Amino acid sequence: MKKSISIAFLFFASLTSFAQEVKKEETKKDQGHTDINKFSQMYAEMATPNMFRTASGAPGPAYYQQRADYKINVELDDKLSRMYGSETVTYYNNAPESLDYLWVQLDQNIARRDSQTPLIDNQTMPTSTSPENFAKSYMGKSFDGGYNLEYVKDEKGNAMKYTINNTMMRIDLPKALKKGEKVVFSIKWWYNINDYMKDGGNGRSGYELFPDGNKLYVIAQFYPRMCVYNDVEGWQNMQFWGRSEFALTFGNYDVKITVPADHILDGTGVLQNRSEVYSAEQVKRWQLAENTFDKPVVIVTQAEATAAEKGFSTAKKTWHLKAENVRDFAFSTSRKFILDAMAVQIGNSKPMAISMYPKEANPLWENLSTKAVAHTLKTYSKYTFDYPYPKAISVSAEDQGMEYPMICWNYGRPDDKGVISDRVKYGMLGVIIHEVGHNFFPMIVNSDERQWTWMDEGLNTFLEYLTEQEFDKDFPADRGPAKSIVPYMKGNQQFLEPIMSHGDVVYNFGANAYGKPATGLNILRETIMGHELFDHAFKTYANRWKFKHPTPEDFFRTMEDASAVDLDWFWKGWFYSTDVVDLGIKNVKQFYVTEDPTKEATASFNRRGRRMTDAGPLLYIVNSENTDLKPELKAALEKEKVVALNEYLTKNYTPEERAALKNPKFFYEVEFDKPGSLMMPIIAELNFEDGTKEVHKFPVQIWRRNNTTAKRIFATEKKVVKIQLDPKLETADIDVTNNTWPKEAVVDKFEQIEKK
């Protein structure tokens, strides 16, 4: 009995063990997965098209946008560095829904002592610091900026209820503002203007103090401004933390600015009272400039500016400017300003290119600034639309680079000894081109800078690159060329974010919002789409969305809609991920042609139950690595000596047709691989033994069925001695050590430096 039990137990244990093995084996089966194909369309990532925004990327039949008109009066107190102002806003509701309240931006509030902005940054104790920085950081009070609101009133002068939340203010309406209605309200305010070189503040606005006590003001975000309300997210009332900028509503501006009488001022819009603020001689110079297209005309001379610097007038002068259909207003003023201008012919209009700068900026600025402004307007207009505004102003402001409609502040001056290095010269030109270019993106094509920084900075940086190259073919551009973004792309993935990330949360803001999107567009233009298709699509986007509020989907869809190029794979990889490009040459096999049957071919026929004699005359392709290959067959193909081939050509082609045929003599099977996760077209350069080269380009769809490897046959008339992938470095390949055959030793640049 015991024995029977034991046998039964063993049998049961055996079955159990077998079942466990089967079960264990079953767990090894591959699991299913969702769609991971790199060519999948972006229906899940993109917003659903609707009556406001179409599937083609164009504004829909129900598209709308709000409008805000401003009447502003401000006075600058030069001694106290203080701005006093009042404004009347007329806000038009064009949305299909009613609004119970309005949101207003109070961007100056980041400089308030109780601002939350300084509290979002991490701090660490330094190992050493200067007495000045120590006192400023730990002993003194911070700069007291931000708005001091005296009132918010309705059209009849009644106080309105409002609530301030850091850099945002909600104005509660006494009754809902319905579609097609407007509301008028007024705000009175003042604030202390920051020394942006010393006090910081918002970093984009303030004054520069010179040793003699003169100040050069660059004034922006100086008035409470309406937030955008649209079909995508309602109110764009995201807080301003200092980096991601401004989404603003279009409207008309009527602005009067009172400053010391010896100041020279200009800003957004058309000057209404030139004869009152200019001398008679300066008016004549301006009239000359309006019809001068070849070089700038000096309106306010250096001698006049130098004389004004010494005066510190206590008298006042009011400058009156009007602007139509702009999203913002800014101005610059100083008694130190030299001013020059020239007309620019763009289509049927003649906008003015203008520069304002102190004598400390010469001779650099008088030689180059206005010419750069004019060149920018012409080049950007070529790639987008004719510049629609009456002027574009470049202001010399130390350590600045910031843009507003028709005016911008720009870095770059000679050093204390008057020396102008190439770094400063090209740096200044790059900043001027970039900031003037911002008139197009986002001042006219009015994307949401707060949410999608790349839509203005990236697109603008791309056009800046094209403009720089047209200004000087040897311009040392650091953003745009694919090779320039490689150090960022190959960096630590822990510190990389997709381009589609909010600007406030990225580690490397410059590379993420400026460099990578600009590079992506350049790759599209140069490598994937070509100039004709890209330029047409890009211009279509610009014209569809000028004076409107586009989203990323509107851009992506338009680029495809206007070109018939499927780019979903590119948007997903380049914009929505941190994938990297790494293409390589895995293997190269050379083949020869013979009429002698090979073992491989014979075995193949036998497996299929066929006789080789039944197939008729055959040519046999033999791998050079085949040990059975006779040495005498390792030679260039001579078609006349291959009987079967020669007979076929003679029988089926006329002499003229045979003469037109290619004459391949060498055959190579090249296997490409893709260690990187981002797809790109394959660009292969064949180098021949006679020193000539030949480039072959394969579209990205070559990876459609195999995301790892791809093979191509090259039949050449000359012997290949080298194959080079991406010879012009136009795909942002992060590892070029696998880009050549035969493999070449690549010495690390840093190793070379260390050896020296």
C-alpha angles and dihedrals in degrees: 000000000000090000092053091050091051093052091047090049093050091048091050091047090050091052090047091050091049091049090050091051091050091047091047090050091051092056089062092067115115113260124230121256141197123253106301097161110134090219095057115127122253101241091126095048098046130070117256112261116247143163090291098050122020132217089249091062095251127121109272128235091263096045113137140169135192126244134213126190121197135203106189134182118186136170126200117216101204095188096051094032088230134142123215119190151159130192140187115211125198109196121194121203110212094160119113090237132066122251123223095188142010129231120219128189118235098185094164087067092081085077094056116115089238092048118136092214099087089049096065095068124085118239133206129186112254122230089229140359141176120265088245093055092042092053092044094047102041111014111035135059120261122248111287105226134142133092124309103201116207096181149339110209137174125235092278094050097258119142115255126214114248139170125205120212107183103285096000132075125196116206112200114217120222088226134013115276105231129206111288094019130113136208129206123206138159134220129194120197149147136199142178113257114232128231093234092199091057113016100036104205111164091339093227101075137036137072140301114223118216124205092254092057097258119135132211110207126205104183125193138139082032097136132048106266133202118252120231119262114192147152094267104060108350108232115021093212100146111149120261108239096174104265112059106061139212140319107196142179124243120242147127124285132208107183132176117190123190117202137154110302094242093058126107112216139180136164147145115339138015120317108241102191106037094147090057097051101032126063116247090255092050090052090055091050090051092051089052091050091053088067100035115097105164104059140003121273115218108235099174110028128218089246091054092047093047090051092049092051090069098051111067091193119211091202121097137229130190122217117201120206132176127192131183127211098356129140098219146006131226138161143186128214139178140140087232095067125125108192130200132170145178136185122251122207109222115164107305095336134082110208118184122245107210137181130193119190143148122248087257088072095058141141089015097058100042089053101044119009103079092038088055091050092052092046091050094052091050096046097044090047089055092056098038125010137315109286104259103195126089097238149001121214129201115200124195106230121161116246092000138125113164138135141214133162109302094347139068141171119234139194127229137089136157115268123257090279093050094253116150112202122198087245092059094040096051092036090057093046091049092051093047092049091046097047096042087047089059087075085079098039116057104349094065104012086050108204124170104267092182092060106026110029094173092061090072105019097040097043090043093048089053092053089043088059092052090047093049091052091051091048093051123358089211094050107145097234115183097186125051105038111099094231091060094065095050096091089055095043093051093048129112108303089218088071099041126094131183116264087245090069122112110265095235093063104047122103100213103037097175096052095040101045101027113020105037098046090044090051091047092054091047090052090050091051099042104031114017110029106015127228099283098051095039096047093049093049094045092049089048090055093048093050095043092054106032109130089009139093112255127187128211090262090056089055096044094047095046093051090056096037094054097042108035088229117132104226102165090109089055097047090049095049103036102033107025100040143035093235116146135218118243117154122170146171108254101178143350123202125187120212136198133204123235139161092219112102114246128218090243094053092044091050091049092054092046092052090056092047094244133127119233091224089065092060096065123223112354137188115218122216112210129193112234088231091061107116091208092061110113113236092233090060092060091092140103114286115261104191093199089063094051100083099196093048094044093049092049093051092046092049098045106032133057118233089256092051092048090051090055094051122104116253106218114187103168129049128199131180108204121193114202122196134197114216088168121076097226117086123226137167114271114245111189123182116200115207115202129208092249091061097256124125138211127194123212121189125195121192121245090254088079084086094052097108101024118037092187111047140013130189131207134179119225116197108190138177091218132050115264114228098172140015118203125191119213095357094183094046093239101142102060091244106183096204120042095170089091095045100091140067122232088036113252126209110248116203115211111243092223091053089054091052092049092051090055 
